């Protein structure tokens, strides 16, 4: 029998760290014992506050995810905790079934990051863990026996079924008859259930490019290839909309009727308008059209990452009847129960890809999606990243920019402009004298430097990002 191990020591030695949402690292770092250490530390951290006998686990389609889930399950069984394994489902489907049945949950996913990396997301019975919970998990001291055998897990289909019902139950008739929806399936965790929702609404669904290899789709940095694909698919199949997600199905990628992808924060804005949301919590990187459109009573800006958005919900709930949030990646977080089509839709304060596409389709019954977008204040955002860029390099750049912003502007090629103001909420966000914005921050999930820009036209925003990243790479 293996020797006993201590969770905090195993985690520390692994090099795995919490990012903006979940623990992330290389697959090689997520050994069976590391997965076990995180699992038992998580359960130990929340046990004083909740009573439960079962823990829900699900996975995405990464090659490494199933073995990681087996390791998590094996560790929990040592402590007499039953594991309910829901197989490959979207993260919000796992979060929803766990919420409805008062179970903690562990999602094995690296979201959009490359397949050589993976991660673990944790949910308490009352929702996604907080940043303070993360610190408790890292420091929790739990002894467990090293994992030397992985047992097969039997799939329970309840999470997928309840997630589908969450949305199909909102409508009494097939309201999308005559609509053609393309689903860019790639390796998305929800690819075997999304079509069931759209077909229940009466739509004709066209499956697009299912992949046996894991595809790291980043909804905040859509590739040129995927941009052109969507336009071509829209023309070839006469589609009204194309829907896709990142790897674990909590961030949507949605096109208009012409195959042009919507920015995630614009999708979130339109969704919130259809839902009649009063108060929003959104990260600082989101489009300022959210405030400029004057459709919401209050907009609170946060650091980037769903835990920060969720943390604002309790503050807003005391003042406003309906509360929600979304991120620039499109993930939508419903912070309060609301009425949709005279049916109750329960709060789901974790990123979800399905709610925003449904709300967009409701709005599109009256006018084309492209018109809905064009009616908004014309502020355009763009973002991209430098991959394999050391975090300490990113941080050094941010520190320099905070003290010498004019130097950074010169460095990235915009020496003709002045810096009107600086926002240090998350990284370095510079408001420039021509009304544009450039925002740099290290990714919380991988060694990447992210750049966000906002301007009064798309090409200007794209140029800011491309010029900035190109200059940084060269130096």
N, C-alpha and C positions, 0 to 999 in steps of 0.2 A: 504493500500500500504506500502511496506517495506521502511525503512529509507534509505537515501542515504549513500553509503559507498565510501571510498577513496582507490583507487587501491594499492598504495604503502603500506598503513597500513595493508590492507588485506593480501597482499603477505608476508610482514614481519612477521605477526602473524602466518602465515600458517606453516612456517619452510621449505617450498619448496625452493629449490635452483637450480641454473643452474649447470649442470655437463659438461662433455666433449662435449656433443651434446644435447642441450635441457634442459628444466626444469624437474627435477625428484623428486619424493617423494612417500610416502605411499599413497595408494588409499584413506585412511581415511583423509589425508591432503588435497586432491584435492576435496574439497567441491564445490558445484555449484558456490558459490561466489568467491572462489579462482580461479577457471577456468575463471570466468567472469573478475576478476581483471587482470589476465595475458592478456586476449584477448583485453580488452579496452586499457590497457597500451601499448601493442604491436602496435595497430592501431594508437594510439596517437603519439607514438614515430616515426613512419615512415611517417605520414601524411604530415609533412612539405616538404618532399622530393619526394613524388609520388602522382599522381592523380589516384584515383580508386573509383569504386562504389560497387565492389563485393569483397568478401573474400572467398577463397576456404578452405574447411575443409574435412578431411578424418580421418579414424580410423583404428586401427589394431583389432585383434580378442579377445582382453582382455575383460573379462566380464564388466569392468568398463568404457570402452572407449566410448560407445555410449552416455551414460548419460553425460559424460564430454563434448562431442561434442555438445550435446543439450544446455548445459550451456553456452559454448562459443558462440553459435549461438544466444541464447536469449539475451546475453549481447550486441552483435554487432547490433542486430536489434534496440536496444534502441537508437543507434546513426545513424539510417537510413542507415546502411550498409547491403546490400543483401548478403546472404550466399548461396554459391553453395556447396552442400554436395555430395561428391563423394563416400561415403560408405566405404567399406573395400577394400583398395588398398595399394600397396607398397608405402612407403614414396617417392621413386624416381618418381613414376607415378604422385603423387600429385605435387611434385616439378616441374616436366616437364610441366604439363598442366598449372600450375600457371605461369611459365616462359613464355610459348607460348602465354598466354592471358593477360600478364602484371597484374596479380593479386597477392596480398599478400596471404599467405596460413598458415594454422595451422594444423599440424598433431598430432593427439592424439595417442601417443604410448609410451611405456616404453622399446621398442626395445627388448633386450634379458633378462632384469631383471625379477625377479619372479612376478607372477600375482598379488600379494598383493601390488605391486607398479605400478606406471604409470608415464606418462610424457607428455609434450607438446613441439613440435618442431615448430619453426617459420621461415617463408620464406618471405622476401621482394619480390616485383615484379621482382627484379634483382637477386634473389638467397638467399641462406641461410644467416641468420643474423650472425653478427660478435660478438666477445667478448665484444666490446665496446657497441654494440646494446643491449646486455644483461643487462649491467649496467644501460643504459637509461630506459629500461623496468622496472627494479626493483625500480627505483627512480621516475618514472613518477607519477604525481599526477592527477588522473582522477576520477571524481565523477560519480558513477553509482547507479542505483537502485538495491537493493538486489534481487537475483533470487528466485522466489517462485513458478514458474511454468515452466515446460519443454515441449516444443512443439515437435511433431514428425517431423523428417526430411525426405525429399523425395530424394531418391538416383538418381544422375545424373551419367550415365555410361561413360561419355566422357573421364575422366582421364584414365580409364582402356583401352578404345579403342585407344586413342592417344599413350599411352605407348606401346601397342602391335604394332601399325603401325610404331612407331619410329624405331623398329628393323626389322620387316618383310619387310619394304620398301627398305632395303639395298640389297636385293637379288632378282634376277629375275627368279630363278629356285629353285626347292626343292632339295637343295644340301646335305641334310642329309638322303636321302633315304638309307635304309639298316641299319641305326643306331638305337640302342635301348637305350633310356634314361629313367632312373628312377627318379621320383620326390618325394623326401621325403617331404610330404606335411605338416605334423603335423598341427599346427595352424597358419602357415605363412599367412600374409596378401595378398600375391600374388598367393595363391594356386589355385584360380579359373581362372587365366589368363596365368600362365607360360606354361601350356601344349599347349595352342593355338599358342604360338610363335614357340615351337619346332615342332609341327605338321605342321605348315605352311612351315617349312623348310624340311618337308618330313620324319621326324623321327617318330619312333614308341615310344609312351610314356607309361610308366608303373607307375601307381599311387601307392605310398608306404606310409602306416601308417598315414592316415588322422586322426586327433584327434578332438573330440568335446570339450576337455579340453585344456586350454592354456598351451603350452609347451615352457618354456624359454630356447630356444637354443642359446648358446653362441658360435659363430664361432671361437673364440679365445681360448676357453677352452672346446674342444669337449670331451664329456663323454666317458668312456671306453665302455659303452653300445652302444652308437651310432657308435663308431669305429668298433665294432664287427658286428653290424647290417649291415653296409655298405659292408663289406667283404662278408657277407652271401648273401645279396641281389644281389650283383654283380655276385656271382656264381649261385644262384638259377635262376635268370632271364636273365643270359648271357648279362649283360649290358655293354655298351661302356662308360658310365659315369653316375654318380648320382649327382643330383642337389638339393640343399636345400638352405634355408636362415634363418636368425634370424626372430623374430616375425614380424617386420615391413618391411622386404624385402629389406633392404639396404645393408646387408652384406651377401655375398654368402658362401655357403659350398659346395665344388665341389670335386668329387673323380676322380681318374684315372680309367683305364679300369679294374683294379683289386679290386676296391672298397676301395682304400687307399685315405683318405682325404688329399687334398693339403693344406699346410699352406697358409693363405690368402695373405701374402706378396710374396710368390712364384707365386701364381696365378696372382697377380698384375704385377710382373716382366714379366711373359710370355705374359700377355695381352698388356703391354706397348711395348714389342718387336714386336708383330704382328701389332700394330697400328703405328709403326715407330715413337714413341714419342721421341722428342729430350731432353726435360727437365722434370725432376720429382721433386715433393715435397712429401716427405714421413716422417712419424714420426720416432723419434730416436729409437724406439723399433723394427723397421723392420730389416730383414735379411741383413747382409752386402754383401751377394751375389749380391745385386742390383748394388753396385759399382764394385765389383770384376769381374762381367761378362763383363764389358766394352762395353755395348751396348747402353749407353746413353751419350749425350754430357755433361749433368750436373745433379747432384742429390743434392737436398737441404734437410737437415734434420730439422724437426720441433718438437715442443711439440706434445703430443698425443691428438688427437681430430680433427675432420674435419674442425672446424673453423680456426685452425692454418695452416692446409694444404692449405685451400682456400686462406688464407691471403697471401701466397707465390706466388699464381698464377699471380697476377698483376706485381710482381717484375720480374718473369721469362718471362712473355709475351712480355716484351719490348726487350728481347734478343733472344728469340727462337720462331720458327714458331709453333711448336706443344708442348703443355704443358698438363700434367696430374698429378694425384697423387693417392695414395692408402694407405690403412692402413693395419696393421698386421691382422686385422679382415677380410680382403678381400674386404671391400667396395671400389669401384673404382670411382674416381672423374675426369671427363673429363673437362679440363680447357680451351680448345679451340676447334673451329670447325675443323673437320678433314674429309678426304676423305676415305671412306670404300667401296671397290668394285666399285669404280667410282660413288658412291652416297655420298651426303653430310650427315654427322652425326653432329648435332649441339652439342655445348658444354652443359654439364650438371654438373655444379660444386657442386654436392652433392653426397653422397655415393650411389652407384648403384650396385645391384647384378647381373643384367642380362647381361650387356656389357662384363664382364670378362668371363662368361661361353661361350658366343658366340665366342669370340676371341680364347678361348682355343680350341673349336671345329674346328675352321678354321685351327689352327696350327696342330691339330691332324689328318687332312686329309693327311699329309705327313708322319707322324710317330706316334707311340703310345704316349699317354700322359706321361706314366712312363719314356719313353726315353727322352722326352723334359725336364723333371725334372732332370734326371740323367746327362744331358749334362751341367747343370749349376754348378758353383763352389759349392763344397760340404760343405756348412755351414748349420747347422740345428738349428732351433729354437723350443722352446717349451714354453708354458705358462699355468698358472693356477692361482687360487685365493683362498683366505680364505674368505668365506662369513661371514656376521655378525661380522665383525672385525671393531671396532670403528675407525673412521677416525683420531681422535687425537692420537691413538696408532700408526697408520701407520706413521703419520707425525713425531712423536717422534723418531721412528725407523730411518726414513730418515735423520733427523737432526743429530742423533748420528753417523750414517754411514758417513755423509759428513765430520765430524770432526775427527772421529776415524774409518776409513775404515778397518784397520787391525783387530780391535775388532769385527766389524760386521762379517768379514770373519770367524773369529774364532767362533763366536756365531752360525753361520749357518753351521758349520762343515767342513770348507775348510782351516783350519789353516796351512796346508802344503804349501799353495799358497801365493804369494804376489800380491798386487794391483799395476798394471802397470799405470793405469790412471783412472780418475773419470770424468763422464759426468753428470752434474746437470741440463741438459736441461729440464728434466721432471722426478722428483723423483731422485733416486740414481742408477746410472748405472756404475758398476765396471768392468773394463777390467782387467782380471787376468793373471798371469804370464804364464799359460799354453795355452793362446790364447782364453779361454772361457770368456763368459760375463754373469754376473748376474745383474738383473735390478729389483728394487723394487719401487712400487709407489702405493699410495692410488687411488682407482677407483674414477672417477669424477661423477659417476652415482649412486653409492650405497655404503653402509658401507662395503667395501671389500678391502683387500690388494692383489694387483696383483703382480705376479712374472713372469718375462720373463728371458729366458736364451738362449744363443747361444753357440754352440760347433761344433767340426768337425765331430761329429756323433750324431745321434738321441738319443740314449740311454744316452749319457753323458749329453745332454741338458735336457732331462727328469729327470735325476737323480739330476741335480742341482736344478731344480724347486721343486721336491718332497722333497728332503733333506732340502732345505731352508724353505719351508712352514711347514714341520713337526717340525723342530727345533723351529720355531717361535711360533707355536701353543703350544708346550710344555712349553715354558718359559712365 
